[in-house]
Amino acid sequence: MGQRTLVPDAGEVVLEELAAQGCGQFIMRLRPAREESACPSCGRSSRRVHSWYQRRLSDLPWEGIPVRIELRVRRWFCDNDECEQQIFTERLAETAPWYARRTRRQSAALEQITLGLGGAAGSRLAVQLGILASDSTLLRQLRRRVVVNSAATPRVLGIDDWAWRKGHRYGTILCDLERGKVIDLLPERTAESAEQWLRGHPGTEIISRDRASLYAEAATRAAPQAVQVADRWHLLHNLSEALVDALRPHHRLLSEAARAVAKDADAKPVPEAVCEQPSPAVKMPTRARQVQQQNRERRLACYEAVMEQVRQGVSQQRAARQLGLDRKTVRDWIRAQGFPERKQVERSSALDPFHEYLEMRWQQGCHNGTQLWHELHTRGFAGRPGIVRAWIRKHFGSRRCRSRQPPSLAAPPRASPRQVAWWLLKQPEQARRYLDQLNQRSPQIAQCAALAREFFRIIRKRDAAAWPAWRNATAASPFINFTKHLCQDEAAFLAALENPWSNGSVEGHIHRLKLIKRSMYGRAKFDLLRIRVLNAA
């Protein structure tokens, strides 16, 4: 960052006067610093002044106070007889363009605000800072911004699609994976547009992509020398979806295994005293209760430290100084002859006058909070139903005794194919019994699970040597179609095991693109969206 000056550019303009107006505005009167100027047509310098005129510019505010610039600019004679322009106006490019009503530094500030927030939100922030600019002005100014793409072709290119509207319309995003930056956006997701872009940027060595065939075709035709790398996350996702598809025909078997596990659990003897006396439900402590317990433990530890100091013969004043306590606190603890607990504050409730009625209705079997609220409303209670329900939970809890009944055969426990696929891949301890039952009942499912876990291991360990054996093992399994499609893209799959590149950073840029697109509401046309995405930090 260069040294900042009071005037927009100290090399072009000189401050003549600084005045404060009564309406809460500063006026800076400036004049050009140079004694000559170059003709914009022929470039010849001239020292003959024709006349003067005044430009009024808006500058960056000072502590929210608007600043206006009155710039006295000259007209010059062009001394070149061959030049068609005999008179020209003075150019102060670093201060403001010749047509502008804002200084260049204010325009740059508004551009950064618009790039970060968009039109409407950017206009609100600009007004708070002291710059008057509407959302249309900000977007119009941003549209004038020339997007300069990097001239250098990325060595490692990441390509993926993004949704204008999910399921209907998509675009293409291209990223430089080495620099971690977005280099271009395409308004459509087609092989032709991707191929045209790749032909216009020759020299890419590595292309990371998902499993979509259109990007593979475009890369093959436009950049045959580039190494295509399949994204590892998409490979694992496709395998997990293939496992779910393999489990879908076995709905009945999945339910039978769940029923058998539930039956074994219910066959264990249940103590008779479980439902004899109603017991309050075990609840997790609330956040306030946890903080209260932590404070008590801290006070108890401090109390024990004080008592230890007293037993060693340390004076009250010295013990208080060493432990960072007040001497009166140490004195009160010693006199208490035990750890003093905090007093429980009993807060009154608007339902206290109706306590007996609620007790009676609860004993009669009415446990519906809304029904009780209607009854209390007729008796003069003016609160909301939530107050009644919260009061009931506090004072009654769950007093209904639900005896354990064996699961009905008409509605057995169920496990979805997607949930079972997750269990087969992760093998959590709480699902061990169910997985054992499922593997015993279906050797085919056990084989699919073993193959899926082995594929996950190959991807994570980058074990390319194990790929041929896994491919041959799936010849007689439900994964045969998955393997068939993977063999068609085998080169990209093996490159994913050998190279560290993936589309992870591209997915991150897509998430940022979604945030920018949604923050622009209905005005996120492609030109604005492309400018904001490419220029975002």
Secondary structure as GFF3:
##gff-version 3
##sequence-region A 1 537
A	DSSP	beta_strand	13	21	.	.	.	ID=ss1
A	DSSP	beta_strand	25	32	.	.	.	ID=ss2
A	DSSP	beta_strand	37	38	.	.	.	ID=ss3
A	DSSP	beta_strand	45	46	.	.	.	ID=ss4
A	DSSP	beta_strand	49	62	.	.	.	ID=ss5
A	DSSP	beta_strand	65	77	.	.	.	ID=ss6
A	DSSP	beta_strand	87	89	.	.	.	ID=ss7
A	DSSP	alpha_helix	104	117	.	.	.	ID=ss8
A	DSSP	alpha_helix	119	129	.	.	.	ID=ss9
A	DSSP	alpha_helix	135	143	.	.	.	ID=ss10
A	DSSP	beta_strand	156	165	.	.	.	ID=ss11
A	DSSP	beta_strand	169	176	.	.	.	ID=ss12
A	DSSP	beta_strand	181	186	.	.	.	ID=ss13
A	DSSP	alpha_helix	191	200	.	.	.	ID=ss14
A	DSSP	beta_strand	206	209	.	.	.	ID=ss15
A	DSSP	alpha_helix	213	222	.	.	.	ID=ss16
A	DSSP	beta_strand	227	230	.	.	.	ID=ss17
A	DSSP	alpha_helix	232	247	.	.	.	ID=ss18
A	DSSP	three_ten_helix	248	250	.	.	.	ID=ss19
A	DSSP	alpha_helix	251	266	.	.	.	ID=ss20
A	DSSP	three_ten_helix	272	274	.	.	.	ID=ss21
A	DSSP	alpha_helix	287	311	.	.	.	ID=ss22
A	DSSP	alpha_helix	316	323	.	.	.	ID=ss23
A	DSSP	alpha_helix	327	336	.	.	.	ID=ss24
A	DSSP	three_ten_helix	352	354	.	.	.	ID=ss25
A	DSSP	alpha_helix	355	363	.	.	.	ID=ss26
A	DSSP	alpha_helix	369	378	.	.	.	ID=ss27
A	DSSP	alpha_helix	385	395	.	.	.	ID=ss28
A	DSSP	alpha_helix	417	426	.	.	.	ID=ss29
A	DSSP	three_ten_helix	429	431	.	.	.	ID=ss30
A	DSSP	alpha_helix	432	441	.	.	.	ID=ss31
A	DSSP	alpha_helix	443	461	.	.	.	ID=ss32
A	DSSP	three_ten_helix	464	466	.	.	.	ID=ss33
A	DSSP	alpha_helix	467	473	.	.	.	ID=ss34
A	DSSP	three_ten_helix	474	476	.	.	.	ID=ss35
A	DSSP	alpha_helix	480	488	.	.	.	ID=ss36
A	DSSP	alpha_helix	490	498	.	.	.	ID=ss37
A	DSSP	alpha_helix	504	519	.	.	.	ID=ss38
A	DSSP	three_ten_helix	521	523	.	.	.	ID=ss39
A	DSSP	alpha_helix	526	535	.	.	.	ID=ss40
###
